[in-house]
Amino acid sequence: MPPSIYTVILLLEIVCAVLWTQPAVLSKQRIFVDDSNVITDSACRVISSVISSEASVHYPGSPEYRTDIHHWSGFAIEESRCSIRPADANDLGRILQILGWTKTPFAITGGGHSQNPGFSSTTGIHITMSQFNKLQHNEEEGTIDIGAGLRWDDVYGLLNPKGYTVVGGRVNGVGVAGFTLGGGLSWITNERGLTIDTLVSCEVVLPNGTVVDASADVNPDLFFGLKGGFNNFGIVTRFTLQVFPQSDIWGGAIIVPESQIKQANQAIVNFVDTVRDPKATMNIIFEYAEGSMNAIIIVFYNAPEPPAGMFDEVLHLNGGIVQVSSMPFSSLLAVGQPRNTPRRIQDVAPVQSYSVPLLNKVANQTKYWGSYLEKHHSGYFFDYVVEVFLPDYFNHGSPSSSAWPADRCTVHFPINIVFAWYDQAHDKAVYDPLAQTVNKLKTDAEEEGQEVENASLYPNIVVAGKPLEKLYGSNLQRLREVRDVYDPTRVMNLAGGWHF
Ligand SMILES: Cc1cc2nc3c(=O)[nH]c(=O)nc-3n(C[C@H](O)[C@H](O)[C@H](O)COP(=O)(O)OP(=O)(O)OC[C@H]3O[C@@H](n4cnc5c(N)ncnc54)[C@H](O)[C@@H]3O)c2cc1C
């Protein structure tokens, strides 16, 4: 087969670019570095010449470039050689082919909320999905089509005023794409499941440039892989999700001083042990910041008022500052909004149940590491977020319906641990305490007889570097087989993230 026009342009570009820069190449080290940048820069230019007129390429120094590579956590930002805003699936197909031919590292950003550097950032070519911003509510089908560049705020903004919602984000700003492709834990997960349990179909651009649909009926193996398997198979351009009726909700925050945390833990465990209403849940944030410790209990009931008495114990804690009310669903997004900081990492400690002694240990860990890191490693704030779900929250999807969780029969609840600090010089020093505290909570849970060794770690939260088996368990073999079908030459491995 004769080479395509794109191949010819690319070869010409690369030859020209190498010739132009040859005199500047002084040492072997420079040759290596410069050649890779030369090829990446050439790929930027070639892409610029083959994408549609609605798409664009931006370079360091321009405001568009800065916007494109931005991440919620500054720690996750990397400086790419250029950023690209594809306008449609055809653009993406051409881009992926060029990236594959040139073996150029790249990144795909949805909402830019990944906290692992390199997962949606790169020193190669940055693809932002911001132009995939179409939102269409299909009222008769009870679904919504969501462009892969949108955030949950956009979706709630359209649906909530009409009395509907989706199983989406719990705070402002999080992207639909990464959240959905990693699983999706929502305020209404007890009632409706993970976001992936409500995914009807996707449109995907494969690394060979073809555009396919994935659903339970069309390419079901790809559909299975996308539900937890992120960017291993291609780039998703559209998610179609189920839509559910939504009234105003009741919820808010109860701020508990350190002196009352033990009583709060008893009240939380009483709630966890007795409440089986899927409309009800709570998240507890144990926080150490600026020399002091407290707990913030975020309560949620999916109706304008909760049943009488259901939340009384946490509402009436001594010294608790209670800020709860009926409100539009989307208003709750501002309540648990985490602090932001330039440097921040996160990991997860899964548990099978919450006891008072275990929650007390979580609080102790928060204070111990918070005060230590604040003193020695420019620590800023330390959050241990205890997620409360019903024991059957995985039952909304069938056992083999998704890449994650690996095992829907054995349920775990994530405790998300966030360490934030100021000074770049302390980057390395913070990772080791994070690993230590995760291990400590694992031991604490095991001492209670909990089985946590084989928990499916939540891929949207877990820190980079964990063995894939810990996330995908026995699904890993099947996922590799699916990957071999849709990305036989491993183009998607040029992007960061969890790669099979
Ligand atoms: C403040 C905050 C609140 C959060 N709250 C929750 C919560 O309530 N529940 C929960 O479950 N998680 C939560 N998370 C975790 C969140 O779900 C993940 O960080 C998620 O990956 C973010 O999605 P994104 O699109 O913003 O991320 P990005 O950083 O843009 O992308 C994340 C990953 O998805 C891939 N990706 C993005 N777009 C595409 C695409 N179109 N096709 C293929 N791959 C793609 C990227 O390559 C990357 O590997 C929260 C995170 C933060 C920082």
The ligand as an ORCA input file, in Angstrom:
! r2SCAN-3c Opt
* xyz 0 1
  C     -11.438     17.889     44.050
  C     -11.674     16.465     43.619
  C     -12.877     15.858     43.917
  C     -13.117     14.544     43.514
  N     -14.309     13.959     43.837
  C     -14.551     12.693     43.444
  C     -15.797     12.053     43.765
  O     -16.674     12.613     44.397
  N     -15.994     10.788     43.328
  C     -15.050     10.119     42.596
  O     -15.304      8.981     42.205
  N     -13.857     10.687     42.293
  C     -13.591     11.946     42.700
  N     -12.388     12.526     42.407
  C     -11.405     11.777     41.625
  C     -11.717     11.971     40.139
  O     -12.783     11.130     39.797
  C     -10.518     11.612     39.252
  O      -9.454     12.461     39.525
  C     -10.919     11.682     37.777
  O     -10.016     10.943     37.010
  C     -11.008     13.108     37.304
  O     -11.504     13.178     35.999
  P     -11.015     14.383     35.063
  O     -11.632     14.222     33.731
  O     -11.205     15.658     35.780
  O      -9.462     14.055     35.055
  P      -8.288     14.136     33.990
  O      -7.097     14.444     34.820
  O      -8.590     15.030     32.860
  O      -8.217     12.632     33.446
  C      -8.037     11.524     34.298
  C      -7.663     10.283     33.468
  O      -8.664     10.035     32.493
  C      -8.089      9.994     31.182
  N      -9.002     10.635     30.251
  C      -9.525     11.880     30.370
  N     -10.334     12.129     29.329
  C     -10.322     11.033     28.546
  C     -10.971     10.681     27.332
  N     -11.800     11.523     26.726
  N     -10.737      9.459     26.794
  C      -9.890      8.593     27.403
  N      -9.249      8.875     28.549
  C      -9.468     10.079     29.120
  C      -6.799     10.777     31.305
  O      -5.883     10.402     30.312
  C      -6.354     10.433     32.709
  O      -5.677      9.188     32.710
  C     -12.123     13.835     42.798
  C     -10.899     14.449     42.512
  C     -10.675     15.752     42.922
  C      -9.351     16.405     42.623
*
